[in-house]
Amino acid sequence: MDWDEARALAHSVAEPLAPNRLDPAAAVGTTLARPLLALIDLPSFDRSAMDGYAVRGAPPWTIRGRVGAGQTAGPALRPGEAREVATGAPVPEGTEGVLPYEQARRYEQSVTAAATAPPGRHVRRAGEECRRGEQLAPVGTRVTPQLAALAAAVGNDLLEVHPRPLVGALLTGDELCSRGLPGPGAVRDAIGPMLPGLIGWAGGQPAGLTRLPDSERALAVALEAGSGQVLLVSGSSSAGPADHLRPCLKRLGAELLVDGVACRPGHPQSLARLPDGTLVVGLPGNPLAALVAFLTLAVPVLAGLRGEAPPPLGTAHGPRLPRRPGVTTLIPVRVLAGVAEPVTHVGSAMLRGAAGADAIAVVGPGEGPVRLIALPGGGC
């Protein structure tokens, strides 16, 4: 399958998860299932932006009391009057500006200014940030800490959101070891440490990692027992004698949606749907190929489950990037001033190049700019 077609299909088959209602802090990392609305004007009253004096008219001003944060503003100011105010406190009706303490000269019950306070200065007027009923974020917006803070500020106790999908991982391979230095014939696992961070970065919630031998029965049992909306299977994805994923999927009655992608590296990747609706993403056993497959299929799957659009791709010029007829090439690159430059050590089994890259360049067989998939921590 063509790379763009596979990526689009992965997004389209992932139905958004049923919404939950969460308080704003707990909703961070989820996606809005209902627009964020302001339930109050923000600010909800005219308030002081500085410690000082609310004033009206020309100086000098006669001081008429004080207003602290959380108190009522008191009677309206008349021309030539001032009221001492704290930051965040409501200002009296008639206030034309707030004179900060550092600009004020006080004489017992009157105050004047070292410089004239322009009308409206240092006063946050009611509704200047937003009005009640105004939409502040549409459906599909990811809830960030700052958006959660805004939601609370405008009166929302709960947000209706699509939760983060649960993503399990199955790692196959008799040759893999996860601790210490590998012995003869063994290989230190690199994909297992990579997946939890990738899952979180892509908006999923890691649901555990299970290591399996190269056994069709062990893989079939693990697929049936897997929890979550998505299962990642590393290795077993090609057509060799130790590659059991496709036979297992067939035996379990899964629908094979993507059976290989016309790209390098990562072409043996796959996407299937088990009878219970769980989506299974098959990742090649080579680390860079697994990363490419995750970006190609798992990222749009997770976006679809969250109710988000597929992540947008950037663009850059790539005059030194190789192009292959009929195949999309995915190459770790550094991006500087709009130009994508290849890095070294980019074989399908290598991660050194990707570890120092900003992005993966999506290089089609034709001419023109290349597209960019930002990597975690990348600067593009």
N, C-alpha and C positions, 0 to 999 in steps of 0.2 A: 504494500500500500504506500502511496505517496506520503511524504512526511507531513505536509500541511493537512492532507485528508485525514491521516491518523490522529493528529492533534485535535482537529475539529470534531471528529467522531468521539474521541475520548471525553470531550466536554459535553457533547450533546446527549450521551447515554447516562450521564450522572444527574439524576433528579435531585433538586434541593431537598435537604433533610427537613423534617417537620420542625416548625419553629418552637422555641422555648421562650419563656419570659424570665429574664435575669436582671438583677440589679446592675447598674452601670459598671461597677468595678468587676463583677464576675463576668460581664459580657465582653471584656477586652479580649480581642483575638477572634471573636465571632463576626457574623455578617448580619446587617440589618435586614429583617424580613418585613418590616413596616417602616415607612419614613420616620425620621426623627423630627418631631414638631416641638416648637416652643410652647410650653403651657402657660408661660407668663411673659410679660415684657421684660427685657433685660437691658439695663437695670429696670427694676420694677418701680423705682422712684428716682427723682433727681437726687444725686448724692455727691458728696465731696470727694475729689480725687487727691486731696492733700490735707495735712494738718494745718489749720490756720483760721481765717475769719471769712465767713460768708458776708458779702458786702452788697449794698445797693446805693447807687448815686455816687456823688463825688466825695472825696475825702475832705476833712477828717470824718471818721465814722464813730458814732456813739455805740459802745458795746452793750448789747441787750442779751445777756445770758450765754449759755453754752449748750451744745448738742453733742452727745457722745454716740458712738456706734451702737445701734440697736435701740436708740431712743427716738421719740417723736421730734419733729422739727420745731414745734412751737409756733407762735403767731407769725404772720407775714412780716417781712422787713419793710420799713418805710424808707424813703430816700434819706441818706445820711446815717443809716443804721448799719450795724454789723453784729454778727453772732459768731462766737467761737465754735468751730466745728472740728471733729476728728475725721481722719480718712475713713471713708465708707459710710459716714453718718448722713442722714437726710438733710438737705439744705432747706431753709425756710422759703416759702413762696415769696417771689419778688427778688430772689438772689440773682445778681448779674455776674458774679464771679467769686472765686475764693482767693483770698490773699494769703499766701503761705507765710508761716511764722518768720522764715528767714528774710522775707521781703517787707516785713512789718516793723513799724515803730510804735510801741504802745506807751500811752501816757494815762496811767490809772484807768479811767473808764472810757477812754477814747483811743483810737488807733488811726495811724496814717500809713502811707506807703512810700517806700524808697523810690518806687516807680509805679506808674498807674497800672492797675490790674485790668486788662482788656475784658469787656463783657463776655461772659461764657467761659472764661479760662478756668481750668481746674474744676469744672463741674461736669460730671457724667449725667447727661440728660436721660430721662426715662425712655426706654425703647430704642436708644441709639445703636445698640448692638443687634437687637432683633425685636420683633413684635410678636405678641401672643398669636398662635396659629401659624406662624411662618415655618415653612419647611427648611430645616437646617442640613439635612443629609438624606439622599434618596435610598430606596431599597437597593441592596447589593453593596452598600458601603461597609468596609471593614471597620470594626470598632477599635479605635486606637485609644491609648490612655487619655489623650487630649480630647477626643470625641466623647469619651465617657464622662470627663469632667464637664464638658459643655452640656451634655444631657442632664446631668444632675443640677447644674446651675439654672437651667430653665424648667426645673420642677419635675423631671421624670424619675420616678422611683423604680420603674421596671422598663426594660427594653425588649421588644419582640425580635428575636434573632434566630438565624440558622446556626446550630452549634457546630463546633469543630468536629469534623469526621474522625472517628477512631480508625487508626491504621495499624494493622499487625504486620509483622515481617517474618518470613520463613527463609532461612539461609541454608542452602544445600551445598555439600561438598565434603567428600572424605578427606581431602587434602588440607582443609582449613584448620588452623589453630588460632585460638583467641587470646592466649597468654604466653609470655616469654618469647624466647628465640625459636624459630621453627627448626625442626630437625630435618634429616634427609627426606626428601620427597614432600615435605610439608610446606605450606604457604601461610603466612600471617594474614588473617582476615582484615581487609580494609573496608569492605562494604558495610559490615555490621556497625562500626563506629560512625559511619557517614550517614546512615539512614535516619536515626532519630532527629538529628539537626535539620536534615532536609525536610522531613515530615513537618516539623514545627515551623520552619521557614515558609513552607507552602500552605500553611493554615490548617494542618491536621494535628491530631493528638496521638502520639505514639501509644500503641496498646500492647507493647511487648515484642520481644524478638525470640524466635525459637530456632535453634541450630539442629539441622537434620543430616543424617548420612545420605549418600546417593542410593536411595531406596524408593521404588515406586510406592510400595505399601506405606512406608513412613510418611511420604509426602501426601498421599491420599488421605490418610488419617488426620494429618495436620490441617489440610484444607477443609475437611468436614468439621473439625473442632475449632477452627479459627474464629476469633471474635472481632467485631468491628464492621464498618461499612466497606473497607478496602483491605485487601491482603496483598502485600508485596512478596514475590517469590524471586529470590536471587539464585542464579544458576539454574540448571535443568531446563534451559530455555531453547537450546539448539536441537539438533537431530542426531546426536551421538548416542551410544549405548547407555550412558549415564544421565541422559536428559529425559526426565520422566514427566515434565509438567504437562505437555499436551496429551499424552495417554491418560494421565490422571483426570484432566479436565473432561475428556471425552467420557471416561467411565462414570464421572459424577454427574453427567448430563448438562455440563456447562455450555453456554453459547459463546463460541469463539468469535469475537468482534474484530480483533486485529491480529493477524497471523503473520508477523514480520513487517518491517517498514523499510522502504528503499532509502536507507541512509547509512552512512559510515562515520563513526562506529555505531554499534547498537542495533544492527538490522535484525537480530533474532527476537527482539522484544515482542510482547504480546499483551492483549487485553481480552479478558473473558468475564462472563457473568454467570455465577453459580445459580442454581434454582432458587435459592433463598434471597437472591438479589445482591449478594456480596460481589463486588468487582475485584477481580484478580489481575494484577499487573505483573507480567513476567519480565524480569530484569536479567540481562546477560550477566555471566559470572565475572567478567573482566571489569575492574573498577570504573574506568572512564566510560566504557560502554554502558555500565549500569547507571552512571550519572546522567548520560545522554538520554537513556530510556526513561528515567524518572522525570526529566524535564519535558520529554515529549509526551508521555502518557499520564503519569501520576499527577503532575501539576495541573493540567486541565481537568482531570477527574475530580481532584479536590476542590478546584474552583467551582465546578458544577454542583457538587454536593453542598457547598457553602452558599449557593445562590449568587455567585460572582461571575462576571465575564472572564474569559481567559485572559491571563496577564498579557498586556501589550508587549510587542516586540519593538526594540529600538532599531535604529539604522545607522550604518556607518559605511565609509568607503573601505574597501579591502583589496587594494591593487596587488598585494603580495600573497593573497590567499588562494590556494589551488581550487580548481573547479573540476568536477568529474561528470562526464556525460551521463545523463539519466539518473543521477544519484545526488541526494542532498548530503553535503559534507558538514559535519559539526565539529568546529575547531576552537579550542580554548585560545582566547586572544586578550591582549591588553589594548585599551582604547585611549587614544590621546588626540585631542583636537579633531574629533570626528573620523579618525582613521583607525581601523582595527588591524593590529599587527600580530602575526602568529607568535606563539611562544614555543619553546622547545619541549621535548619529552611529552609527546601527545599520542603515543600509541594507545590502543584500546585497553591495555593492561596497566597503563601508567596514570598516576595522579599528580606527579610533580608539576607538570605544566598547568593543570587546572587549579592547583593549590595557589599558584601565583597569578592567576588570570582574573580579569574583570568580568568577563562574559564568555559565553559560547556563541561563536558566529555561526549563523545558519547560512551556508553557502550553497545556493542552488546551481544547477548546471548552466543557467543563462548568464547574460551580462547584467550590469547594474549594481547598485548598492547591495550590501549584505545586511541581513537582519541580525539582531542581537538578543540573546536571552541573558538577562542579568544573573550573575551568580551571587550566592550569599556573601555579603561583604564587598561585592564588586563596586567599582567606582563609576561605572558607565550610566 
